[in-house]
């Protein structure tokens, strides 16, 4: 749905443009973001809120988040540049939390509610009254009425109404959150429970008011790219295809990234190939004799969900690294001094890169949306770039990790190569709601012998919060990109076979 929130998307992307341009031009960030506010929200008439000043205050906080600073409450507002000296550096900067609610941008949407609409015909049968277990529904003068102080939100009245006159709704951010991390503050505004949040970013893309945003490190990355005698390598998730317009080919996108100052660019699909072979080996070795099932390990939000909600099931999740980590390790083993930047659709990768066993390999993490801001700031039209080389780091199945079902499909393919007679039961969970449901069943012993694939984003990585393209277009482009790979399976990848 988020791709149709065009006004919010436009503001968000202009924020990234402004921050990247500030870094590329070596401008004072405090002064630059203050000037950027009136470029993003010009004039004296409000277009989105009740006041142009409120619109500018919200954009100001988005700019601060884009620099890596915290979002402030209205009671905390001071100079826009407060704390700016902390982020004016050329290395990663991060302070918790990653995902923030801009409180004065939140409209305190109602929480889960059942409401009778004017479509009620005040029928004689009144099934809504008859099925209510707590007698919260009664017949008023014009239509049925629901006593919200009694209502338990079961929805039975909605289900039996012959006129579909009763609607059930919730705040969009809470509906999108698969781990129930969205709560309310003292003023009824959305509040994120950090003990539950897994930073999937679905609340960010589903808020119709654009009141939720994550922190960025593009400012620090650009400053680092401008340093002399520093090798920067970008590793790009396979979901990048189609993200920069229908006329931009994968080879052109990689070349455009080099024009930003990166020494080299590599497919994260290579790391997917590496870890596919490891996960296939784990499954063959451990399931079901040592472990009842094996869960995949590629999605960090899925992994955090297991840690927080099902800690006793953690031993059943693959010990293999994510493709981002595997690719970064591959690069650092060959050049320890290279700085590695992961470019992908994922917000939670920013947290994964901070883990003790990861931070020495991954130096920066940005999304496709943030990368587009860098292209715009440098005036790079990706579709006009002439590529200098062809992408050929990953197998077709490694590239397929970007789509729901792709991870399990790749692992099963390698299992079959090693043991053609082995039957592999598998299930995929598409989005965190399904992930939670699948793990509950696994915990109850209903998925023994299975390979379980968990992905936090609907559709897989191609539906991540940092993407630019609609899901169906991204899926079509990914399938074409997979078909263009030189090898089909990870076992055939020339790089892993030492032929390249």
Helices and strands as residue ranges (DSSP letters): G 2-4, H 6-24, H 29-40, H 52-67, G 74-76, H 84-87, E 99-101, G 103-105, E 113-116, H 127-131, E 137-139, E 144-146, H 156-160, E 166-169, H 172-176, E 182-184, E 190-192, H 202-206, E 212-214, H 218-225, E 232-236, G 238-240, H 250-259, E 264-267, H 269-286, E 294-295, H 300-309, G 311-316, H 323-334, E 339-344, H 349-352, E 364-367, H 368-378, G 382-384, H 396-399, G 400-402, H 406-418, E 425-430, H 432-443, E 450-455, G 461-463, H 471-483, G 490-492
